[in-house]
Amino acid sequence: MRIARVAKGSIESKESAVTEDIAVNRGSHKVTNKSSELYSDTYAIVNKNGDAITADEVESQTNIRIPPTLEDFIFEGYSDRIGKVLDRLDFTHKIFNFHLLPPITRSFKIICLAFNYKDQDTWLRFGKFPPKDPVIYMKARTSLTGAFQDIICPSFVKQLDYEGELALVIDRKCRDVEINRALEYIGGYFVLNDISARDVQFIDKQYSRAKSFDSFGPCGPWIVTRDEIPDPNDLQLITKVNDEVRQCSSTSKLVLNIEKIVNSLSSVMTLEAGDIISTGTPTGTALSMSSHLKYLQHGDIVQVEVEGIGKIRNKVKFVN
């Protein structure tokens, strides 16, 4: 199941509609807002054609009371329950007419992996041998932004880089997870671009500040539940800048696969429902190409696509 977080204000009355400046599913569609006023966002289920049904409409068509938040819908097992009647639901909207928000916002931790692709071996600081344990850093939750929102970068940053990645969300509290059960603790997957200020990174000699600027975590476009991704260790990943392919790899090239990541991290720390793990980026970043010409510039369009999940597309804006 694909579940997208959408801004409540983008579920418009008949007088207006919101359109995203993207190449697919253009056009305006008018929908009525019936979401609870207690929340500034709601969620919608998306089919493979890009058609959507809002949480309120799911309730009215099934007579099943569902939680008001996307996280509770996934973590409390409602995706399985609604999945059984999905074929009977009437998808009346186009998802790209909604304002898409980061899929997960109720997160205690965003854990990112470094040096986790085998195709990085030409520049890995570990020499011939990739790491045997996760090399991690933490990214601020406030860095997350929507799948088609702008990346806002202060003008003092001179080396802005992209990192296309597969991200996952943990769906329940866990510790010391066995490898053969690791996938059971994943609520779903989404795309994340781990935007990085390399010059800040080099000054700090560590990653967190350089990757935690507001809007440095474009992600989405939705959560794809784990049942729809039978093998997360064999998904193609492509990053483009202004339609030029910069990264083209596969999660089959992960040094530590998804199961090992969850197993290793849970042996060190308690993982909680909503924790995000971003699994690393392949070669092809501006840093890996050692070219200042490849760093992002004002007006660039960065697109990251992961097979079976979807794509995100963001414009770069430098501001004073």
C-alpha positions in Angstrom: 0.0 0.0 0.0 1.1 3.5 -0.8 0.2 6.1 1.8 1.0 9.8 1.4 0.8 12.6 3.9 -0.9 15.6 2.5 -1.5 19.1 3.7 -5.0 19.7 4.9 -5.1 23.0 3.1 -4.4 21.3 -0.2 -7.7 19.4 -0.1 -9.6 22.2 -1.7 -13.2 23.3 -2.1 -14.7 23.5 -5.6 -13.5 27.1 -5.9 -9.8 26.2 -6.2 -7.3 23.5 -6.7 -3.6 22.9 -6.1 -1.3 21.7 -8.9 2.3 20.6 -8.6 4.9 21.7 -11.2 5.8 18.2 -12.2 5.8 16.4 -15.5 3.3 13.6 -14.6 -0.3 13.7 -13.7 -0.8 17.4 -14.5 -4.2 19.0 -14.3 -6.5 20.4 -11.6 -8.9 18.3 -9.5 -11.2 19.7 -6.8 -11.8 17.9 -3.5 -13.6 18.7 -0.4 -11.9 19.0 3.0 -13.6 17.0 5.7 -10.5 16.4 7.8 -10.4 16.9 11.6 -9.5 20.5 12.5 -7.2 19.2 15.1 -4.6 18.3 12.5 -2.9 20.5 9.8 -2.3 17.4 7.7 -4.1 14.2 6.8 -3.2 11.3 4.6 -4.3 9.5 1.4 -4.0 6.0 0.0 -2.5 6.0 -3.5 -2.9 3.3 -6.1 -0.3 2.5 -8.8 -2.0 4.8 -11.3 -1.5 7.8 -9.0 -5.2 7.9 -8.0 -5.9 8.7 -4.4 -8.6 8.4 -1.7 -8.4 10.5 1.5 -8.6 9.1 5.0 -12.0 10.7 5.5 -13.2 9.0 2.3 -11.8 5.6 3.4 -13.8 5.9 6.6 -17.0 6.9 4.8 -16.7 4.1 2.2 -15.8 1.3 4.6 -17.5 2.4 7.9 -14.2 1.5 9.6 -12.9 4.2 11.9 -9.2 4.8 11.2 -6.6 6.9 13.1 -6.2 10.6 12.2 -2.5 10.3 11.6 -0.5 8.4 9.0 1.9 7.0 11.6 -0.9 5.4 13.7 -2.5 4.1 10.5 0.7 2.2 9.7 2.0 1.4 13.2 -1.4 0.1 14.5 -1.9 -2.3 11.5 -4.7 -0.5 9.7 -2.9 -0.8 6.4 -3.4 -4.5 6.6 -7.1 -4.1 7.5 -7.9 -1.6 4.8 -5.8 -3.5 2.3 -8.3 -6.3 2.4 -11.1 -4.0 1.0 -8.9 -1.8 -1.1 -10.2 -3.1 -4.4 -13.7 -1.9 -3.4 -12.7 1.7 -2.7 -13.4 4.6 -5.1 -10.2 6.5 -5.9 -11.5 9.9 -7.1 -8.5 12.2 -6.9 -5.0 12.5 -8.4 -2.4 12.4 -5.7 -0.2 15.0 -7.4 -3.0 17.6 -7.1 -2.3 17.5 -3.3 0.5 19.2 -1.5 2.7 16.3 -0.4 4.4 16.5 3.0 7.2 14.3 4.4 5.7 10.9 4.9 7.0 10.5 8.5 7.1 13.5 10.9 6.7 11.7 14.3 10.3 10.5 14.5 12.6 10.3 17.4 15.7 9.5 15.3 16.9 9.9 11.8 19.8 7.6 11.4 21.9 7.8 8.2 24.5 5.4 7.0 27.8 6.4 5.4 30.0 4.3 3.1 27.4 1.7 2.6 27.6 1.0 -1.2 30.2 -1.3 -2.7 30.5 0.9 -5.8 32.1 3.5 -3.5 35.3 1.4 -3.3 37.3 3.8 -5.5 37.1 6.6 -2.9 36.2 4.9 0.4 38.4 6.2 3.2 38.4 2.7 4.6 40.8 1.6 1.9 40.2 -1.8 0.3 37.8 -3.0 2.8 34.3 -1.6 3.4 33.1 -1.2 7.0 31.8 -4.3 8.8 29.5 -2.3 11.1 27.3 0.7 10.3 29.1 4.0 10.1 26.3 6.4 11.1 25.4 10.0 11.8 22.2 11.6 12.9 20.1 14.1 10.8 17.7 16.6 12.4 14.0 15.8 12.0 13.5 19.4 11.0 15.5 18.9 7.9 12.7 16.9 6.3 10.7 18.5 3.5 8.2 17.3 1.0 8.8 15.4 -2.2 8.4 18.4 -4.5 9.3 21.3 -2.2 12.3 23.6 -2.7 15.7 22.9 -1.2 16.5 26.2 0.6 20.3 26.8 1.0 22.0 29.7 2.7 24.3 31.5 0.3 27.3 31.0 2.5 27.3 27.3 1.5 29.5 26.8 -1.6 29.5 23.1 -2.0 26.0 21.7 -2.0 25.7 18.1 -2.8 23.0 15.4 -3.3 22.7 11.9 -2.0 19.9 9.7 -3.4 18.9 7.1 -0.8 16.4 4.4 0.1 14.9 5.2 3.5 12.8 3.0 5.8 10.7 3.6 8.9 10.6 1.3 12.0 7.0 0.4 13.0 7.5 -0.7 16.6 9.9 -0.5 19.5 12.7 -3.1 19.2 16.1 -4.1 20.5 18.5 -6.9 19.5 16.5 -7.8 16.4 17.5 -11.1 14.8 18.6 -10.8 11.1 16.0 -13.3 9.9 13.2 -11.2 11.5 14.5 -7.7 10.7 12.1 -6.9 7.9 9.2 -7.6 10.2 10.0 -4.4 12.1 9.9 -2.2 9.0 6.7 -0.3 8.5 7.6 0.9 5.0 10.0 2.5 2.6 10.4 5.9 0.9 12.9 8.0 -1.1 15.2 10.4 0.7 17.7 12.9 -0.7 20.4 13.5 2.0 21.4 17.0 0.9 24.8 17.9 2.3 26.8 21.1 2.7 30.2 19.6 2.0 32.2 22.7 2.9 30.5 22.8 6.3 31.2 19.0 6.6 34.9 19.5 5.9 35.1 22.3 8.5 33.3 20.3 11.2 35.0 17.0 10.5 31.7 15.3 11.0 28.3 15.2 9.2 25.4 16.2 11.3 25.4 20.0 11.0 26.2 19.8 7.3 23.2 17.6 6.7 20.6 19.1 9.1 19.8 22.5 7.6 16.1 23.0 7.2 14.9 21.5 3.9 18.0 19.3 3.5 15.9 16.2 3.7 13.5 16.0 0.8 11.6 12.8 1.0 8.6 10.8 -0.1 6.6 10.8 -2.2 4.8 8.4 0.1 5.3 5.4 2.3 5.2 2.0 0.5 4.4 -0.7 3.1 6.8 -3.6 3.4 4.4 -6.1 1.9 4.7 -4.3 -1.5 8.5 -4.5 -1.5 9.4 -8.3 -1.4 13.1 -7.6 -1.7 14.4 -4.2 -0.6 17.9 -5.4 -1.4 17.4 -5.3 -5.1 15.9 -1.9 -6.1 17.3 0.4 -8.7 18.2 3.9 -7.6 18.7 6.8 -10.0 19.6 10.4 -9.2 19.4 13.1 -11.9 20.4 16.8 -11.8 18.7 18.8 -14.6 17.9 15.4 -16.3 21.6 14.4 -16.3 22.0 11.0 -14.6 24.5 11.4 -11.7 23.8 8.2 -9.7 22.6 4.9 -11.1 23.0 1.9 -8.8 21.0 -0.7 -6.9 20.4 -1.6 -3.3 21.9 -5.0 -4.3 25.2 -3.1 -3.9 24.7 -2.2 -0.3 27.6 -3.2 1.9 25.3 -3.9 4.8 21.9 -5.0 3.5 18.6 -3.9 5.0 18.4 -6.9 7.5 21.9 -6.4 8.7 21.4 -2.6 9.2 18.4 -3.2 11.4 20.1 -6.0 13.2 23.3 -4.0 13.8 21.7 -0.8 14.9 19.2 -2.5 17.3 22.2 -4.2 19.0 23.5 -0.7 19.9 20.3 1.3 20.5 16.6 0.8 21.0 14.7 1.5 17.8 11.3 3.1 18.2 8.2 3.4 16.0 8.8 6.3 13.6 12.6 6.1 13.6 13.9 6.6 10.1 16.9 4.8 8.8 18.5 6.1 5.5 20.5 3.3 4.1 23.4 5.2 2.3 24.1 6.6 -1.1 26.0 5.1 -4.1 28.8 6.7 -6.0 28.0 9.6 -8.3 27.8 12.5 -5.8 29.7 15.6 -6.6 32.1 14.7 -3.8 32.8 11.3 -5.2 33.5 12.8 -8.6 35.9 15.3 -7.1 34.5 18.0 -9.3 33.4 21.4 -8.1 31.4 21.8 -11.3 29.1 19.1 -10.2 27.9 20.8 -6.9 24.4 22.0 -7.0 23.6 25.6 -8.2 20.7 27.9 -7.8 17.8 26.7 -10.0 19.0 23.1 -10.4 16.4 20.4 -10.3 17.3 17.2 -8.4 15.3 14.1 -8.9 15.8 10.8 -7.0 13.8 7.7 -8.0 13.8 4.3 -6.3 12.3 1.3 -8.1 8.9 0.2 -6.8 8.6 3.3 -4.6 8.5 6.5 -6.6 10.4 9.7 -7.3 11.0 13.0 -5.6 11.9 16.2 -7.5 13.2 19.4 -5.9 14.4 22.7 -7.0 17.5 24.3 -5.4 17.2 27.9 -4.2 20.1 29.8 -2.6 19.0 32.6 -0.3 20.8 35.3 1.6 
